Amino acid sequence: MICQSLFYNHLSLGPTSRYHLIAGAASAGWGQVEIHVPEGRGDNAAISAVAATKNVGGKSKPEEVITFPMDDHLANMRRHRSVPAGGLKGIKIDTQGHEFYVIKGLNHTLAAAQQLVVFAENAVELTEAAGVKPSEVYSYMRGHGFRGYCEVDIEVSERDGKEVITASGTEETGNDIECKDIIWVKV
């Protein structure tokens, strides 16, 4: 997470926190990328200046950051026992149109998960500006066994001593999903 030009390197927010701040940008692979940070709004950084300022206005300034696949970061968290007992239950992705690159960096996690919820921004114009067709994202997630929803009720309960995710809602099955955020569920 980038916050007013301060970078935090996997700094736990407390002994029982399930949230972590990370130095860098999740992507499909290791490297470096120039991001654009809106003045006074480090929480809305994006790969392009247009995407960075689309929702907040103003000007942005470029900064170089390291990119990494989330699978690598999660593997490191597992080695240090930083993943919550019972495993990962949810991931939130809001990268101003670059969600597919983050998702591709989660390939192993998505394939191995028996149950997982992924909340992702679904801004078609920003996704296309990032060089990705939204249908590619939908196909990729469905190929990993996820179902997409615009509205869904998610419940986590305990069954036979294990946490179980259940989802109820109307699945979006086409390639023209018209909701701002999409919830991908694998149960």
C-alpha positions in Angstrom: 0.0 0.0 0.0 1.3 3.4 -0.8 0.5 6.2 1.6 1.7 9.8 1.0 5.0 8.6 -0.4 5.8 6.5 2.6 6.4 2.8 1.8 5.8 0.1 4.4 7.3 -3.3 4.0 5.0 -6.0 5.2 4.4 -4.2 8.5 1.8 -5.9 10.6 -0.7 -3.5 12.0 -0.9 -5.3 15.4 -0.4 -8.7 16.9 -3.9 -10.0 15.9 -4.4 -7.9 12.7 -5.2 -9.7 9.5 -4.2 -6.6 7.5 -0.7 -5.8 6.2 0.9 -2.8 4.5 3.2 -3.8 1.7 6.0 -1.9 0.0 5.4 -2.1 -3.8 2.7 -2.9 -6.2 1.1 -6.4 -6.7 1.4 -7.5 -10.3 1.9 -10.5 -12.5 5.6 -10.6 -12.0 8.7 -9.0 -10.4 10.0 -5.7 -11.8 9.7 -2.0 -11.4 6.9 0.3 -12.6 6.2 4.0 -12.5 3.0 4.7 -10.7 1.1 8.0 -10.5 0.1 9.3 -7.1 -2.5 12.1 -6.9 -1.4 15.1 -4.9 -2.7 14.7 -1.3 -4.3 11.3 -2.1 -1.7 8.5 -1.8 -4.6 6.0 -1.5 -5.5 6.4 -5.2 -2.2 5.6 -6.9 -2.4 4.0 -10.4 -0.2 3.1 -13.3 -1.6 5.9 -15.4 -2.0 9.6 -14.5 -5.5 9.5 -15.9 -6.6 6.5 -13.7 -4.9 8.0 -10.7 -6.9 11.2 -10.9 -10.1 10.0 -12.5 -12.0 9.8 -9.2 -10.2 12.4 -7.2 -9.2 15.1 -9.7 -6.1 17.3 -9.5 -2.6 16.5 -10.6 -0.4 13.4 -9.9 3.3 12.8 -9.6 5.2 9.7 -10.8 7.0 7.4 -8.4 9.0 4.2 -9.1 7.9 1.1 -7.1 8.8 -2.5 -7.1 6.2 -5.0 -8.5 5.8 -8.5 -7.2 3.4 -11.4 -7.7 1.0 -11.7 -4.7 1.7 -15.5 -4.7 5.3 -14.8 -3.7 4.1 -12.4 -0.9 1.6 -14.9 0.4 4.1 -17.7 0.4 6.4 -15.5 2.5 3.5 -14.8 4.9 2.9 -18.6 5.2 6.5 -19.2 6.0 6.3 -16.7 8.8 2.9 -18.0 9.9 1.3 -14.6 9.2 -1.7 -16.1 7.3 -4.7 -16.5 9.7 -5.5 -19.9 11.1 -7.9 -21.6 8.6 -6.2 -19.9 5.7 -7.0 -16.9 3.5 -10.7 -16.2 3.1 -10.8 -12.9 1.1 -8.8 -10.6 -1.1 -9.7 -7.0 -2.0 -8.3 -5.7 -5.3 -8.8 -2.0 -6.4 -6.0 -1.0 -8.7 -7.7 1.5 -11.0 -8.1 -0.9 -14.0 -5.0 -3.1 -13.4 -6.9 -5.8 -11.5 -6.0 -8.5 -14.1 -2.3 -8.1 -13.5 -2.8 -8.6 -9.7 -5.1 -11.5 -10.4 -2.5 -13.2 -12.6 0.0 -12.8 -9.8 -2.3 -14.8 -7.7 -2.4 -17.7 -10.1 -1.2 -20.4 -7.6 -3.4 -19.0 -4.8 -6.5 -19.0 -7.0 -5.9 -22.5 -8.4 -5.1 -24.0 -5.0 -7.9 -22.4 -3.0 -10.8 -24.6 -2.1 -12.8 -21.6 -1.0 -12.0 -17.9 -1.4 -13.7 -14.6 -2.0 -12.1 -12.0 -4.3 -13.6 -8.5 -4.3 -12.4 -6.6 -7.4 -13.1 -3.3 -9.0 -14.8 -3.8 -12.4 -14.2 -0.4 -14.1 -14.5 -1.4 -17.8 -13.0 1.8 -19.2 -10.0 1.6 -16.9 -9.5 -2.1 -17.6 -9.5 -1.5 -21.3 -7.1 1.5 -20.9 -4.7 -1.0 -19.1 -4.8 -3.1 -22.3 -7.1 -5.8 -21.0 -10.5 -6.9 -22.3 -12.9 -7.4 -19.3 -13.9 -10.7 -20.9 -10.2 -11.9 -20.3 -10.6 -11.3 -16.6 -14.0 -13.0 -16.4 -12.7 -16.0 -18.4 -9.5 -16.3 -16.2 -11.5 -16.3 -13.0 -14.1 -18.7 -14.2 -11.2 -21.0 -15.4 -10.1 -21.1 -11.8 -13.5 -22.2 -10.6 -14.8 -18.8 -9.4 -18.3 -17.5 -9.9 -18.9 -13.8 -10.4 -21.6 -11.7 -8.7 -22.6 -8.1 -8.7 -24.6 -8.7 -5.5 -24.1 -11.6 -3.2 -24.7 -12.6 0.4 -21.6 -14.3 1.8 -21.7 -16.2 5.1 -18.8 -17.8 6.9 -19.9 -20.5 9.3 -18.3 -23.4 11.1 -19.0 -27.0 9.9 -17.2 -30.0 11.4 -14.7 -27.7 13.0 -13.8 -25.9 9.8 -14.9 -22.5 8.5 -17.1 -22.8 5.4 -18.0 -20.0 3.0 -21.4 -20.0 1.4 -22.7 -17.5 -1.2 -26.2 -16.8 -2.4 -27.1 -14.4 -5.2 -27.5 -14.3 -9.0 -24.4 -15.4 -10.8 -23.2 -13.1 -13.7 -22.5 -15.5 -16.5 -21.9 -13.2 -19.5 -19.0 -11.2 -20.7 -20.7 -7.8 -20.2 -20.9 -7.5 -16.4 -22.1 -4.1 -15.7 -21.4 -3.5 -12.0 -18.7 -1.3 -10.5 -17.3 -4.0 -8.3 -17.5 -7.7 -8.9 -17.3 -10.4 -6.2 -15.7 -13.6 -7.3 -16.5 -16.6 -5.1 -15.0 -20.1 -5.1 -16.8 -22.5 -2.7 
